[in-house]
């Protein structure tokens, strides 16, 4: 199967590669988004380096606020594909999470997607063409990880949304996830071990519950995003698609 998305405009929020790379490789025009111009510029350079001839541009806007979403929508009034990928990883004990953090994470992981979907979906419906994908995590269904309560609850909200066009969730250990990398660095410093070793241990702890041998890569998650965004997945709608290696042990 060859997926072709030439002529489609795709917006990926919180994009540092992965899904944006995959969409660009299919011929789609891609808009990357991040909070800071520097991270946006770096993402554009990385995509162009890995996908020769990629048509990609960026918009710096903080989608955790209504104002930031308005900035993004004003810069990009309409899209064919919206990938709500913005998120943050902040491991904290339940008793150490202040009210402000619960509200901030909800704004980033839930309301950003709500606002952008509300802005872009009407035109998609009028054209009878368009795809909206939410990226969440296996922790939306599994018992929340210790120290990640606020984040896990917000991920569950994403999976429970029934009015979005398409949803997808997965988790990957990657240095693009700044929060995950910071956590591994702290673990390595505390135990006096290399960061790579901590990453391997964390991955093994998750993998022991998987039906395959490793956590999914960013590319594997991107492949599902690309397929979901294509006409080949036209019969897939309003459902949660898993890219988590079998760690969720349910029917």
DRENPA-3360 file (N, C-alpha, C; in nm, 2 decimals, always signed):
BEGIN
1 = XXXXXXXX = +0.08/-0.12/+0.00/+0.00/+0.00/+0.00/+0.09/+0.12/+0.00 ~ +0.06/+0.21/-0.09/+0.14/+0.34/-0.10/+0.04/+0.45/-0.06 ~ +0.07/+0.52/+0.05/-0.01/+0.63/+0.10/+0.04/+0.76/+0.04 ~ -0.05/+0.83/-0.03/-0.01/+0.96/-0.09/-0.10/+1.07/-0.04 ~ -0.04/+1.17/+0.02/-0.11/+1.28/+0.08/-0.07/+1.42/+0.01 ~ -0.02/+1.41/-0.11/+0.01/+1.53/-0.18/-0.12/+1.62/-0.19 ~ -0.10/+1.75/-0.18/-0.21/+1.84/-0.19/-0.28/+1.86/-0.06 ~ -0.25/+1.78/+0.05/-0.31/+1.80/+0.18/-0.22/+1.88/+0.27;
9 = XXXXXXXX = -0.29/+1.96/+0.35/-0.22/+2.05/+0.45/-0.24/+1.99/+0.59 ~ -0.13/+1.96/+0.65/-0.13/+1.89/+0.78/-0.07/+1.98/+0.89 ~ -0.14/+1.99/+1.00/-0.09/+2.07/+1.12/-0.06/+1.97/+1.23 ~ +0.06/+1.97/+1.29/+0.10/+1.89/+1.40/+0.14/+1.98/+1.51 ~ +0.06/+1.98/+1.62/+0.10/+2.06/+1.74/+0.20/+1.99/+1.82 ~ +0.28/+2.07/+1.89/+0.38/+2.01/+1.98/+0.48/+1.92/+1.90 ~ +0.51/+1.96/+1.78/+0.58/+1.87/+1.68/+0.73/+1.89/+1.69 ~ +0.80/+1.78/+1.71/+0.95/+1.78/+1.71/+1.00/+1.68/+1.61;
17 = XXXXXXXX = +0.91/+1.63/+1.53/+0.95/+1.52/+1.44/+0.84/+1.41/+1.44 ~ +0.88/+1.29/+1.42/+0.78/+1.18/+1.43/+0.67/+1.19/+1.33 ~ +0.55/+1.23/+1.37/+0.43/+1.24/+1.29/+0.45/+1.34/+1.18 ~ +0.52/+1.45/+1.21/+0.54/+1.55/+1.11/+0.63/+1.49/+1.00 ~ +0.74/+1.42/+1.04/+0.82/+1.36/+0.94/+0.74/+1.26/+0.85 ~ +0.66/+1.18/+0.91/+0.59/+1.08/+0.83/+0.49/+1.14/+0.74 ~ +0.42/+1.25/+0.78/+0.33/+1.31/+0.69/+0.40/+1.38/+0.58 ~ +0.52/+1.44/+0.60/+0.60/+1.51/+0.50/+0.64/+1.41/+0.40;
25 = XXXXXXXX = +0.68/+1.29/+0.44/+0.73/+1.19/+0.35/+0.62/+1.14/+0.25 ~ +0.50/+1.16/+0.28/+0.39/+1.12/+0.19/+0.35/+1.23/+0.09 ~ +0.42/+1.34/+0.10/+0.39/+1.45/+0.01/+0.30/+1.56/+0.07 ~ +0.25/+1.55/+0.19/+0.17/+1.65/+0.25/+0.25/+1.78/+0.28 ~ +0.18/+1.89/+0.27/+0.24/+2.01/+0.32/+0.22/+2.01/+0.47 ~ +0.33/+2.03/+0.55/+0.32/+2.02/+0.69/+0.35/+2.15/+0.76 ~ +0.28/+2.18/+0.86/+0.30/+2.29/+0.95/+0.33/+2.24/+1.09 ~ +0.45/+2.27/+1.14/+0.49/+2.23/+1.27/+0.46/+2.34/+1.37;
33 = XXXXXXXX = +0.43/+2.30/+1.49/+0.40/+2.40/+1.60/+0.47/+2.37/+1.72 ~ +0.52/+2.47/+1.79/+0.58/+2.46/+1.92/+0.57/+2.59/+2.00 ~ +0.60/+2.59/+2.12/+0.59/+2.71/+2.20/+0.69/+2.81/+2.17 ~ +0.81/+2.77/+2.13/+0.92/+2.86/+2.11/+0.97/+2.85/+1.96 ~ +1.01/+2.97/+1.91/+1.05/+2.98/+1.77/+1.17/+2.89/+1.75 ~ +1.26/+2.89/+1.85/+1.38/+2.81/+1.83/+1.35/+2.66/+1.81 ~ +1.26/+2.61/+1.89/+1.22/+2.47/+1.88/+1.15/+2.44/+1.74 ~ +1.07/+2.54/+1.70/+1.00/+2.52/+1.57/+1.11/+2.52/+1.46;
41 = XXXXXXXX = +1.20/+2.61/+1.46/+1.31/+2.62/+1.36/+1.39/+2.49/+1.36 ~ +1.42/+2.44/+1.47/+1.50/+2.31/+1.48/+1.42/+2.20/+1.42 ~ +1.29/+2.19/+1.45/+1.20/+2.09/+1.40/+1.20/+2.09/+1.24 ~ +1.19/+2.21/+1.19/+1.18/+2.23/+1.05/+1.31/+2.18/+0.98 ~ +1.42/+2.22/+1.04/+1.55/+2.17/+0.99/+1.57/+2.02/+0.99 ~ +1.52/+1.96/+1.10/+1.53/+1.82/+1.12/+1.45/+1.74/+1.01 ~ +1.33/+1.79/+0.99/+1.24/+1.73/+0.89/+1.29/+1.74/+0.75 ~ +1.34/+1.86/+0.72/+1.40/+1.88/+0.59/+1.53/+1.79/+0.57;
49 = XXXXXXXX = +1.60/+1.77/+0.67/+1.72/+1.68/+0.66/+1.68/+1.54/+0.64 ~ +1.57/+1.49/+0.71/+1.53/+1.35/+0.70/+1.44/+1.32/+0.58 ~ +1.37/+1.43/+0.53/+1.28/+1.41/+0.42/+1.32/+1.51/+0.31 ~ +1.41/+1.48/+0.22/+1.45/+1.57/+0.12/+1.33/+1.62/+0.04 ~ +1.32/+1.75/+0.02/+1.21/+1.81/-0.06/+1.09/+1.83/+0.02 ~ +1.09/+1.81/+0.15/+0.97/+1.83/+0.23/+0.93/+1.97/+0.23 ~ +0.79/+1.99/+0.22/+0.73/+2.12/+0.22/+0.68/+2.14/+0.36 ~ +0.76/+2.22/+0.44/+0.72/+2.23/+0.58/+0.75/+2.38/+0.62;
57 = XXXXXXXX = +0.66/+2.43/+0.71/+0.68/+2.56/+0.77/+0.64/+2.55/+0.91 ~ +0.66/+2.65/+0.99/+0.63/+2.65/+1.13/+0.56/+2.77/+1.18 ~ +0.49/+2.75/+1.29/+0.42/+2.86/+1.36/+0.45/+2.84/+1.51 ~ +0.51/+2.94/+1.57/+0.54/+2.94/+1.72/+0.41/+2.99/+1.79 ~ +0.35/+2.91/+1.87/+0.23/+2.95/+1.95/+0.21/+2.85/+2.06 ~ +0.18/+2.90/+2.18/+0.15/+2.82/+2.29/+0.01/+2.78/+2.30 ~ -0.02/+2.65/+2.25/-0.16/+2.61/+2.24/-0.23/+2.58/+2.37 ~ -0.15/+2.59/+2.48/-0.21/+2.57/+2.61/-0.31/+2.68/+2.66;
65 = XXXXXXXX = -0.31/+2.78/+2.58/-0.40/+2.89/+2.61/-0.50/+2.92/+2.49 ~ -0.61/+2.99/+2.52/-0.70/+3.02/+2.42/-0.63/+3.12/+2.32 ~ -0.55/+3.21/+2.38/-0.48/+3.31/+2.30/-0.38/+3.25/+2.21 ~ -0.31/+3.15/+2.26/-0.21/+3.08/+2.17/-0.28/+3.00/+2.06 ~ -0.39/+2.94/+2.09/-0.47/+2.87/+1.98/-0.52/+2.97/+1.88 ~ -0.56/+3.09/+1.92/-0.61/+3.19/+1.83/-0.50/+3.24/+1.74 ~ -0.38/+3.25/+1.79/-0.26/+3.29/+1.71/-0.24/+3.18/+1.60 ~ -0.24/+3.06/+1.64/-0.22/+2.95/+1.55/-0.32/+2.94/+1.44;
73 = XXXXXXXX = -0.45/+2.95/+1.48/-0.56/+2.95/+1.38/-0.56/+3.07/+1.29 ~ -0.52/+3.18/+1.34/-0.51/+3.30/+1.25/-0.40/+3.28/+1.15 ~ -0.29/+3.22/+1.19/-0.17/+3.20/+1.10/-0.21/+3.09/+1.00 ~ -0.29/+2.99/+1.04/-0.33/+2.88/+0.96/-0.48/+2.86/+0.97 ~ -0.55/+2.93/+0.88/-0.70/+2.93/+0.89/-0.77/+2.80/+0.87 ~ -0.71/+2.71/+0.79/-0.78/+2.58/+0.75/-0.67/+2.48/+0.73 ~ -0.70/+2.35/+0.76/-0.61/+2.24/+0.74/-0.70/+2.12/+0.70 ~ -0.63/+2.02/+0.63/-0.70/+1.90/+0.60/-0.68/+1.79/+0.70;
81 = XXXXXXXX = -0.56/+1.80/+0.77/-0.53/+1.71/+0.88/-0.48/+1.78/+1.00 ~ -0.54/+1.75/+1.11/-0.50/+1.81/+1.24/-0.45/+1.70/+1.33 ~ -0.33/+1.70/+1.38/-0.28/+1.61/+1.47/-0.25/+1.68/+1.60 ~ -0.34/+1.65/+1.70/-0.32/+1.72/+1.84/-0.22/+1.63/+1.92 ~ -0.10/+1.68/+1.91/+0.01/+1.61/+1.97/+0.08/+1.68/+2.09 ~ +0.04/+1.80/+2.12/+0.10/+1.88/+2.22/+0.08/+1.81/+2.36 ~ +0.18/+1.81/+2.43/+0.18/+1.74/+2.56/+0.30/+1.77/+2.65 ~ +0.30/+1.73/+2.77/+0.41/+1.75/+2.86/+0.42/+1.63/+2.96;
89 = XXXXXXXX = +0.53/+1.60/+3.00/+0.55/+1.49/+3.09/+0.62/+1.54/+3.22 ~ +0.55/+1.53/+3.33/+0.60/+1.58/+3.46/+0.56/+1.49/+3.57 ~ +0.65/+1.39/+3.60/+0.63/+1.30/+3.71/+0.63/+1.36/+3.85 ~ +0.52/+1.36/+3.92/+0.52/+1.41/+4.05/+0.43/+1.32/+4.14 ~ +0.46/+1.32/+4.27/+0.37/+1.24/+4.36/+0.23/+1.31/+4.36 ~ +0.13/+1.23/+4.38/-0.01/+1.29/+4.39/-0.02/+1.40/+4.49 ~ +0.05/+1.39/+4.60/+0.04/+1.49/+4.71/+0.12/+1.61/+4.68 ~ +0.21/+1.60/+4.58/+0.29/+1.72/+4.54/+0.24/+1.79/+4.42;
97 = XXXXXXXX = +0.13/+1.75/+4.37/+0.07/+1.82/+4.25/-0.02/+1.93/+4.29 ~ +0.02/+2.06/+4.27/-0.07/+2.17/+4.31/-0.19/+2.18/+4.22 ~ -0.29/+2.25/+4.26/-0.41/+2.27/+4.17/-0.37/+2.33/+4.04 ~ -0.27/+2.43/+4.04/-0.23/+2.49/+3.92/-0.18/+2.40/+3.82 ~ -0.11/+2.29/+3.86/-0.06/+2.19/+3.77/-0.17/+2.11/+3.70 ~ -0.27/+2.07/+3.78/-0.38/+2.00/+3.73/-0.45/+2.08/+3.61 ~ -0.47/+2.21/+3.64/-0.54/+2.29/+3.54/-0.45/+2.32/+3.42 ~ -0.32/+2.33/+3.44/-0.23/+2.36/+3.33/-0.22/+2.24/+3.24;
105 = XXXXXXXX = -0.21/+2.12/+3.30/-0.20/+2.00/+3.22/-0.33/+1.97/+3.14 ~ -0.44/+2.00/+3.20/-0.57/+1.99/+3.13/-0.58/+2.08/+3.01 ~ -0.53/+2.20/+3.03/-0.53/+2.30/+2.92/-0.44/+2.25/+2.81 ~ -0.32/+2.20/+2.84/-0.23/+2.15/+2.73/-0.28/+2.03/+2.66 ~ -0.32/+1.93/+2.74/-0.35/+1.80/+2.68/-0.50/+1.78/+2.63 ~ -0.59/+1.86/+2.69/-0.73/+1.84/+2.65/-0.78/+1.97/+2.58 ~ -0.78/+2.08/+2.64/-0.84/+2.20/+2.59/-0.77/+2.25/+2.46 ~ -0.64/+2.23/+2.45/-0.57/+2.26/+2.32/-0.64/+2.19/+2.20;
113 = XXXXXXXX = -0.66/+2.06/+2.22/-0.72/+1.98/+2.11/-0.87/+2.02/+2.09 ~ -0.94/+2.05/+2.20/-1.08/+2.09/+2.19/-1.09/+2.22/+2.11 ~ -1.01/+2.32/+2.14/-1.01/+2.45/+2.08/-0.98/+2.44/+1.93 ~ -0.87/+2.37/+1.90/-0.83/+2.36/+1.76/-0.93/+2.27/+1.68 ~ -0.98/+2.17/+1.74/-1.08/+2.09/+1.66/-1.20/+2.17/+1.63 ~ -1.24/+2.25/+1.73/-1.36/+2.34/+1.71/-1.34/+2.44/+1.60 ~ -1.21/+2.48/+1.59/-1.18/+2.58/+1.49/-1.17/+2.52/+1.35 ~ -1.12/+2.40/+1.34/-1.09/+2.34/+1.21/-1.20/+2.25/+1.16;
121 = XXXXXXXX = -1.27/+2.19/+1.25/-1.37/+2.09/+1.20/-1.48/+2.14/+1.12 ~ -1.54/+2.26/+1.14/-1.65/+2.30/+1.05/-1.62/+2.30/+0.90 ~ -1.50/+2.35/+0.87/-1.46/+2.35/+0.73/-1.44/+2.21/+0.68 ~ -1.39/+2.12/+0.76/-1.38/+1.98/+0.72/-1.51/+1.92/+0.69 ~ -1.61/+1.95/+0.78/-1.74/+1.89/+0.76/-1.81/+1.95/+0.63 ~ -1.79/+2.07/+0.61/-1.85/+2.13/+0.49/-1.79/+2.07/+0.36 ~ -1.66/+2.03/+0.37/-1.59/+1.97/+0.25/-1.62/+1.82/+0.25 ~ -1.67/+1.77/+0.36/-1.69/+1.62/+0.38/-1.55/+1.55/+0.36;
129 = XXXXXXXX = -1.45/+1.62/+0.41/-1.31/+1.57/+0.40/-1.23/+1.63/+0.51 ~ -1.16/+1.55/+0.58/-1.07/+1.60/+0.69/-1.04/+1.49/+0.79 ~ -0.93/+1.50/+0.86/-0.90/+1.41/+0.97/-0.84/+1.48/+1.09 ~ -0.89/+1.44/+1.21/-0.84/+1.49/+1.33/-0.79/+1.37/+1.42 ~ -0.67/+1.38/+1.46/-0.61/+1.27/+1.54/-0.56/+1.33/+1.67 ~ -0.60/+1.26/+1.78/-0.55/+1.29/+1.91/-0.44/+1.19/+1.95 ~ -0.33/+1.24/+2.00/-0.22/+1.15/+2.05/-0.24/+1.15/+2.20 ~ -0.25/+1.03/+2.26/-0.26/+1.01/+2.40/-0.16/+0.91/+2.45;
137 = XXXXXXXX = -0.19/+0.82/+2.54/-0.09/+0.73/+2.60/-0.16/+0.61/+2.65 ~ -0.09/+0.50/+2.66/-0.14/+0.38/+2.72/-0.19/+0.40/+2.86 ~ -0.13/+0.50/+2.93/-0.17/+0.52/+3.07/-0.31/+0.58/+3.08 ~ -0.37/+0.61/+2.97/-0.51/+0.66/+2.97/-0.60/+0.54/+3.01 ~ -0.56/+0.42/+2.98/-0.64/+0.30/+3.01/-0.58/+0.21/+3.12 ~ -0.45/+0.21/+3.13/-0.39/+0.13/+3.23/-0.40/+0.21/+3.37 ~ -0.38/+0.14/+3.48/-0.37/+0.20/+3.61/-0.27/+0.31/+3.60 ~ -0.30/+0.44/+3.64/-0.20/+0.55/+3.63/-0.07/+0.51/+3.69;
145 = XXXXXXXX = +0.04/+0.56/+3.63/+0.17/+0.54/+3.68/+0.19/+0.62/+3.81 ~ +0.26/+0.57/+3.90/+0.29/+0.64/+4.02/+0.36/+0.77/+3.99 ~ +0.31/+0.88/+4.04/+0.38/+1.01/+4.02/+0.33/+1.08/+3.89 ~ +0.23/+1.03/+3.82/+0.19/+1.09/+3.69/+0.04/+1.11/+3.69 ~ -0.02/+1.13/+3.81/-0.17/+1.13/+3.82/-0.23/+1.23/+3.73 ~ -0.19/+1.36/+3.74/-0.25/+1.46/+3.66/-0.24/+1.44/+3.51 ~ -0.13/+1.40/+3.47/-0.11/+1.37/+3.33/-0.19/+1.25/+3.28 ~ -0.20/+1.15/+3.36/-0.27/+1.03/+3.32/-0.42/+1.06/+3.31;
153 = XXXXXXXX = -0.47/+1.14/+3.40/-0.61/+1.17/+3.40/-0.65/+1.25/+3.28 ~ -0.56/+1.34/+3.24/-0.58/+1.42/+3.12/-0.58/+1.34/+2.99 ~ -0.49/+1.23/+2.99/-0.49/+1.14/+2.88/-0.62/+1.06/+2.87 ~ -0.67/+1.02/+2.98/-0.80/+0.95/+2.98/-0.91/+1.04/+2.92 ~ -0.91/+1.16/+2.95/-1.01/+1.25/+2.89/-1.00/+1.25/+2.74 ~ -0.87/+1.25/+2.68/-0.86/+1.25/+2.54/-0.92/+1.12/+2.48 ~ -0.90/+1.01/+2.54/-0.95/+0.88/+2.48/-1.10/+0.88/+2.49 ~ -1.16/+0.94/+2.59/-1.30/+0.94/+2.61/-1.38/+1.03/+2.52;
161 = XXXXXXXX = -1.31/+1.12/+2.45/-1.38/+1.21/+2.37/-1.45/+1.14/+2.25 ~ -1.58/+1.16/+2.23/-1.65/+1.09/+2.13/-1.69/+1.17/+2.01 ~ -1.66/+1.30/+2.01/-1.70/+1.39/+1.90/-1.58/+1.42/+1.81 ~ -1.47/+1.36/+1.83/-1.35/+1.39/+1.74/-1.36/+1.29/+1.63 ~ -1.29/+1.32/+1.52/-1.30/+1.24/+1.40/-1.22/+1.11/+1.41 ~ -1.10/+1.12/+1.46/-1.01/+1.01/+1.48/-0.93/+1.03/+1.60 ~ -0.89/+0.92/+1.67/-0.80/+0.92/+1.78/-0.70/+0.81/+1.77 ~ -0.58/+0.84/+1.83/-0.48/+0.74/+1.83/-0.40/+0.77/+1.95;
169 = XXXXXXXX = -0.35/+0.66/+2.01/-0.26/+0.68/+2.13/-0.15/+0.58/+2.13 ~ -0.04/+0.62/+2.19/+0.08/+0.54/+2.20/+0.18/+0.61/+2.28 ~ +0.28/+0.54/+2.32/+0.39/+0.59/+2.40/+0.52/+0.54/+2.35 ~ +0.62/+0.63/+2.34/+0.75/+0.59/+2.29/+0.86/+0.66/+2.38 ~ +0.96/+0.58/+2.42/+1.07/+0.65/+2.48/+1.15/+0.72/+2.38 ~ +1.17/+0.85/+2.39/+1.24/+0.92/+2.28/+1.30/+1.05/+2.35 ~ +1.42/+1.09/+2.30/+1.48/+1.21/+2.35/+1.40/+1.33/+2.31 ~ +1.30/+1.32/+2.22/+1.22/+1.43/+2.18/+1.12/+1.47/+2.30;
177 = XXXXXXXX = +1.09/+1.37/+2.39/+1.01/+1.40/+2.50/+1.09/+1.45/+2.61 ~ +1.10/+1.59/+2.62/+1.19/+1.65/+2.71/+1.17/+1.61/+2.86 ~ +1.04/+1.59/+2.90/+1.01/+1.55/+3.03/+1.06/+1.41/+3.07 ~ +1.05/+1.32/+2.97/+1.10/+1.19/+2.99/+1.25/+1.19/+3.01 ~ +1.32/+1.26/+2.92/+1.46/+1.27/+2.92/+1.51/+1.33/+3.06 ~ +1.44/+1.43/+3.10/+1.48/+1.50/+3.23/+1.46/+1.40/+3.35 ~ +1.35/+1.32/+3.34/+1.33/+1.22/+3.45/+1.44/+1.12/+3.45 ~ +1.48/+1.07/+3.33/+1.59/+0.97/+3.32/+1.72/+1.02/+3.37;
185 = XXXXXXXX = +1.75/+1.15/+3.34/+1.87/+1.21/+3.38/+1.88/+1.22/+3.53 ~ +1.76/+1.25/+3.60/+1.76/+1.26/+3.74/+1.78/+1.12/+3.80 ~ +1.72/+1.02/+3.74/+1.74/+0.88/+3.79/+1.88/+0.84/+3.78 ~ +1.94/+0.88/+3.67/+2.08/+0.84/+3.64/+2.17/+0.91/+3.74 ~ +2.15/+1.04/+3.77/+2.23/+1.11/+3.86/+2.22/+1.05/+4.00 ~ +2.09/+1.02/+4.04/+2.07/+0.97/+4.18/+2.14/+0.83/+4.20 ~ +2.13/+0.75/+4.10/+2.19/+0.61/+4.11/+2.33/+0.60/+4.06 ~ +2.38/+0.71/+4.00/+2.52/+0.71/+3.96/+2.54/+0.62/+3.84;
193 = XXXXXXXX = +2.44/+0.61/+3.75/+2.45/+0.53/+3.63/+2.42/+0.61/+3.50 ~ +2.46/+0.56/+3.39/+2.44/+0.63/+3.26/+2.30/+0.64/+3.23 ~ +2.26/+0.75/+3.16/+2.12/+0.78/+3.12/+2.07/+0.67/+3.03 ~ +2.16/+0.62/+2.94/+2.12/+0.51/+2.85/+2.07/+0.38/+2.93 ~ +2.14/+0.36/+3.04/+2.11/+0.24/+3.12/+1.98/+0.26/+3.18 ~ +1.95/+0.38/+3.23/+1.82/+0.41/+3.29/+1.71/+0.40/+3.19 ~ +1.73/+0.44/+3.07/+1.63/+0.43/+2.97/+1.60/+0.28/+2.94 ~ +1.71/+0.20/+2.93/+1.69/+0.06/+2.90/+1.61/-0.01/+3.02;
201 = XXXXXXXX = +1.64/+0.03/+3.14/+1.57/-0.03/+3.25/+1.42/+0.01/+3.25 ~ +1.39/+0.14/+3.22/+1.26/+0.18/+3.22/+1.18/+0.11/+3.11 ~ +1.25/+0.10/+2.99/+1.19/+0.03/+2.88/+1.16/-0.12/+2.91 ~ +1.25/-0.19/+2.98/+1.23/-0.33/+3.02/+1.12/-0.34/+3.11 ~ +1.10/-0.25/+3.21/+0.99/-0.25/+3.30/+0.86/-0.24/+3.23 ~ +0.85/-0.17/+3.13/+0.73/-0.16/+3.05/+0.71/-0.28/+2.96 ~ +0.82/-0.32/+2.89/+0.82/-0.43/+2.79/+0.78/-0.56/+2.85 ~ +0.80/-0.58/+2.98/+0.77/-0.71/+3.04/+0.62/-0.74/+3.04;
209 = XXXXXXXX = +0.54/-0.63/+3.02/+0.40/-0.65/+3.01/+0.35/-0.64/+2.86 ~ +0.44/-0.63/+2.77/+0.41/-0.62/+2.63/+0.41/-0.76/+2.56 ~ +0.33/-0.77/+2.45/+0.33/-0.89/+2.38/+0.44/-0.89/+2.27 ~ +0.51/-0.78/+2.25/+0.62/-0.77/+2.16/+0.74/-0.74/+2.24 ~ +0.86/-0.73/+2.18/+0.98/-0.72/+2.25/+1.03/-0.58/+2.29 ~ +0.96/-0.48/+2.24/+1.01/-0.34/+2.27/+0.90/-0.24/+2.27 ~ +0.92/-0.13/+2.33/+0.83/-0.02/+2.32/+0.83/+0.03/+2.18 ~ +0.71/+0.08/+2.13/+0.70/+0.13/+2.00/+0.79/+0.25/+1.98;
217 = XXXXXXXX = +0.84/+0.27/+1.86/+0.93/+0.38/+1.83/+0.84/+0.50/+1.78 ~ +0.90/+0.62/+1.78/+0.83/+0.73/+1.73/+0.79/+0.71/+1.58 ~ +0.87/+0.64/+1.51/+0.83/+0.61/+1.37/+0.71/+0.52/+1.35 ~ +0.70/+0.42/+1.44/+0.59/+0.33/+1.44/+0.46/+0.40/+1.47 ~ +0.47/+0.50/+1.57/+0.35/+0.58/+1.60/+0.31/+0.67/+1.48 ~ +0.42/+0.73/+1.42/+0.40/+0.81/+1.30/+0.33/+0.74/+1.19 ~ +0.37/+0.61/+1.17/+0.31/+0.53/+1.06/+0.16/+0.52/+1.08 ~ +0.11/+0.50/+1.21/-0.03/+0.49/+1.23/-0.10/+0.63/+1.21;
225 = XXXXXXXX = -0.03/+0.74/+1.24/-0.09/+0.87/+1.22/-0.11/+0.89/+1.07 ~ +0.00/+0.85/+0.99/-0.01/+0.87/+0.85/-0.12/+0.79/+0.79 ~ -0.13/+0.66/+0.83/-0.24/+0.58/+0.78/-0.38/+0.63/+0.81 ~ -0.39/+0.68/+0.94/-0.52/+0.73/+0.99/-0.56/+0.85/+0.91 ~ -0.46/+0.93/+0.87/-0.49/+1.06/+0.80/-0.52/+1.04/+0.65 ~ -0.50/+0.92/+0.60/-0.52/+0.89/+0.46/-0.65/+0.84/+0.42 ~ -0.68/+0.84/+0.29/-0.81/+0.79/+0.24/-0.82/+0.64/+0.26 ~ -0.71/+0.57/+0.27/-0.71/+0.43/+0.29/-0.77/+0.40/+0.43;
233 = XXXXXXXX = -0.78/+0.49/+0.52/-0.84/+0.47/+0.65/-0.98/+0.54/+0.65 ~ -1.04/+0.56/+0.54/-1.17/+0.63/+0.54/-1.28/+0.57/+0.62 ~ -1.27/+0.44/+0.64/-1.38/+0.37/+0.72/-1.34/+0.37/+0.87 ~ -1.23/+0.42/+0.91/-1.19/+0.43/+1.05/-1.22/+0.57/+1.10 ~ -1.31/+0.57/+1.20/-1.36/+0.70/+1.24/-1.41/+0.69/+1.39 ~ -1.38/+0.79/+1.47/-1.43/+0.79/+1.60/-1.39/+0.68/+1.69 ~ -1.26/+0.63/+1.67/-1.22/+0.52/+1.75/-1.08/+0.54/+1.80 ~ -1.04/+0.46/+1.90/-0.90/+0.47/+1.96/-0.82/+0.36/+1.90;
241 = XXXXXXXX = -0.71/+0.39/+1.83/-0.62/+0.30/+1.77/-0.50/+0.28/+1.86 ~ -0.46/+0.16/+1.88/-0.35/+0.14/+1.98/-0.22/+0.11/+1.90 ~ -0.11/+0.18/+1.95/+0.02/+0.16/+1.91/+0.11/+0.15/+2.03 ~ +0.09/+0.04/+2.11/+0.16/+0.03/+2.24/+0.22/-0.10/+2.27 ~ +0.23/-0.18/+2.16/+0.31/-0.31/+2.18/+0.24/-0.42/+2.26 ~ +0.11/-0.40/+2.29/+0.04/-0.50/+2.36/+0.04/-0.48/+2.51 ~ +0.09/-0.37/+2.56/+0.10/-0.35/+2.71/-0.04/-0.34/+2.77 ~ -0.14/-0.29/+2.69/-0.28/-0.29/+2.75/-0.35/-0.42/+2.73;
249 = XXX = -0.36/-0.49/+2.84/-0.41/-0.63/+2.83/-0.56/-0.64/+2.85 ~ -0.63/-0.59/+2.74/-0.78/-0.60/+2.74/-0.82/-0.64/+2.60 ~ -0.94/-0.69/+2.59/-1.00/-0.73/+2.47/-1.03/-0.60/+2.39;
% end
